[in-house]
Amino acid sequence: MTWHDRHRVMRRATAGRTLVLGIFGILTLVFFRVQVINSSRYQLQSEENRLRPVPLRAPRGLITDRDGEVLVDNVPGYTIAVLASDADSLRATLDRVANILRLDSTRIDELMRRYRRARYEPVVIERNVPFELVSVLEEWRVLIPGLVVQTEPKRRYPYADTLAHVIGYVAEITEAELNSGLIPGARNGTLIGRYGLENQYDLALRGQDGVRFVEVDALGRTVSESPGQSTLEAQQGDTIRTTLDVDLQRYVAQTFPVGRRGALVAMDPRTGDVLAMYSAPTFDPNAFVGGMDTQDWRMLSQADDKPLFNRAIQGLYPPASPWKLMVAGSALRRGLVTPETHMEIPCRGGLQFGNRYFRCWRERGHGDLTLREAIQFSCDVYFYQLGLRLELETLLQDGTQMGFSELTGIDLPGEVQPVYPASTDYFDRKYGPRGWTQAVTLNLAIGQGENSQTLLGMVRFYAMLANAGGAAPPPRLVATGAPASRSLGLGERHLAELRRSLLAVVEEGTAARSRIAELRMAGKTGTAQNPHGPSHGWFIGFAPWEDPQIVVGAIVEFAEHGSDVAPLVANVMGRHLMGEDAPTIRSGNLDLVVPADSAPAPLPILPDSTLLRSSTPRRTRT
Amino acid sequence: MTRRGIDRPLLAAVAVLVSVGLAALYSAGQTDVPTAVADIWQRQLIWLGIGVLAAALAFRLSPRMLEWLAPSLYGISLVLLAVTLVVGTGAGPAAGTKSWIAIGGVRIGQPAEIAKLATILMLARHLSSLREPPGGLRDLMVPGFIVAAPFVLVALQPDLGSAIVFLGIFFAALYWGGVSPKWLLLVASPLISLMLAFSTVYWGAWIVILTAFIILVRPYVLEGLVIWGTNTLMGVIALGLWEQLKPYQQNRLLSFLNPEIDPRATGWHIIQSKIAIGSGGLLGNGFTAGTQKRLAFLPAQHTDFIYSVIGEELGFLGVLVTLSLFAVFVLILVRIAREATEPFSSMLVFGVAGMMMAHILVNVGMTVGVMPITGIPLPFFSYGGSFLVTSALGIGLALRVSWDSRGLGYVPT
């Protein structure tokens, strides 16, 4: 007899059926007890479901500089909320406190909408309420049923406008965002990082909200604040350690020319660590804490000088003379020239090309120069010819390969893509196949024309020049260093040659040679012509020359000349490498070889309204 | 009455259950508080479509082929479970566990569900090959190992609910395989010991009863000692195991025993679910009109606690009807297992019945607080693709077995 013997199977099936029916019978009995016998009890409980969860907001994580100095933290602030049993009683309560809290009818309507979204949660009327107001409300407590006062963490930016563009700011989630459901884990009142690192690392910083239960009576009045012991504590978000050096950042903010627009980036070329990033004009992120009213927001976001615009990664500028190193590098790599090569036509203040005359910035001319001297004196005529020798296709190909048409990949939202054509198709599309001439080559050769770069992109280019091997990791603020993805493809001999030329820019003819001798800097000035007004001044350099540890680049809009920018950059490098004892350099004792480049057809200089629109700082990354 | 052709009663029972389940899922999305699950019933429709295809596929598979394939399927599912442990991700309220396999960040399935079917196949293959019913620890070793492997892998995820289902499958299969009730009890005794270990008095009493029972039943001396030893071991390591559990798992078990212990954190779910079901009363608040659900007091109302929606909105009457439907469904499966012409098919269908029964009992019991909160889906009701497809495969197999026995004209009395 096997176990599958028919009689045995029948017997087991019968017993199994009994068992199944028995289990379902028991379940039915349990439901009968809950739903029929005890139903009235549960009905009552349901009607007055007395525990109301009050969310405990998680403090956002801290953001620190590279040494652990806290750049953003939280302080307690008072939040006033109301628990209501139904819409009518909420409206009555709101009407009653409208005078004290200065609520207008649109605000009341908004609060009513919020209530309908989550009836069981308290409706937050006001965050960041001063203590005096809280005490007034507490006096009137009897008249305000369902009043909940609690302390909630409030974001504080101790460095205020010094770090505004990098750190960013937070703002409460909007109704539209809640409806879209695109932000994971968000609920009424969640603070969302809107800009800068607050936005980039929003999820990690946000932490996990806790919950506390408040017992209310059937009318929604708070009976007891926290019955029992059990609350779910909020968990603070992760602390984020940045690569910034806050002393250097503060120094930059203090020394940046007052009232000027522009930006400065300091970076460690070896690791890509961004040590300082400053954009002027700036704003105070503390103004966003607790909500900013529409008028203030409009003033800030629509001001002429665009304070919400991070000029280090969102401003596109013609790279001007600092670009000449790219042209020189490309020519050296391809073996077209050596540092000693002369061009056919010496500089007499300009170059006749076709039916147009392309001027050099120095009307007197530079005479017959070698490549090294051409970099040092920034001779346009030399580079016009070098560009023609390289040919347009090569220039475009090498620039693209070095990464000039791509984002640097820094971990900040809103970086703007530089403009650099990948091939001549770009010109065919833009001007028509016969609508352009080799003149574009001449423009490109001196850093003008269809070429707009961000400050950060150019700083990365100089980091590549500064590093052995001609490669540099992408700039970063928090993320762990990625390997260098781009290389100039230059041998060490050529790199050394280019660095020597950059050293000569700073050192030749320097008045205070002895003062700066301890700190040998290499760098390049530039002046980008601007159709909207005075030219923009560039300076990018690195130091110490023998073993570069810092690359600093700055652009100052309408600064007329790069020479005005150079002392700023030199002082930042000095401060970083020598500390507070570094001698302060003024433009007087730093006699640079300064060009005032001519640029036959410069691109419109940004900030430009089209770009601003595409990178509105309010947008939210999820 | 023709008894040939497709098994209409089974098809009808499943069709009704699926319809009611879909309606409940639609209602679960109708809340005053906007939720992400408002339109989830539409996605369930897609899964149902896939389920129909899966059932059709299973229907086309011959039991012989399945018997031949069983070891490979079982092996594959074990590998999948092991992989899940390494690269698995969590979902929803159980985000910390590793139950899902995700490719490119998209969660594509829970291997535990498919492993249930594979284990049933493997058990069926083994047990149907035996001449005599297993009657002793030696005979029970192989089926024990077959279930233990996926059980341990699932318990490590940790997914207590699915682990319980594997136990259900195990005991169902042993029962159907002719293992005598006394041996079933002896095999289950370490589990009982584990559960009673929280109280020295209860556990002591249990050991006395067990000793008496062993003496009465008189297995081989070695077997008796092993069983007795395992029970003692369970009593000793219970505390250590308890401390191994994550705090949320401890809370779930504790608040199952006494929801008022922790009315705000874990007990919250049970209390709110009971309030929802209890306030439904005899006739319910009306379809989509449950206030507990509408105000979002009800947790996971589209998955684990979907039966609370039924209880609140359709009342005891709705509960009675749905429980009867489930009972009819399980009994039809038992009937098909009984009518099957050969042991493998019979065991296969009874295993599926055991799996369904475990799911229904644990899920429905959880909503009224007679089972611990374990988060396993209610067949045909809970939203979720993996288990729906698994259920569909099981039903396809049952339909095939029924078809085969009818085709042979085997219609028992």
Interface residues (C-beta under 8 A of the other chain):
Chain A: T2 W3 H4 R6 R8 V9 M10 R12 A13 G16 R17 V20 L21 I23 F24 L27 T28 V30 F31 F32 V34 Q35 V36 N38 S39 R41 Y42 Q43 Q45 S46 E47 N49 L51 P53 R116 R117 A118 R119 Y120 L178 N179 G181 V211 F213 G228 S230 T231 L232
Chain B: D32 V33 P34 A36 L127 S128 L130 R131 E132 P133 Y175 W176 G177 G178 D262 P263 R264 A265 Q272 K274 I275 A276 I277 G278 S279 G280 G281 L282 T291 Q292 L295 A296 F297 G311 G315 F316 V319 L320 L323 S324 F326 A327 V330 L331 V334 R335 A337 R338 E342 P343 S346 F350 M357 L361 V364 G365 V368 V370 P412
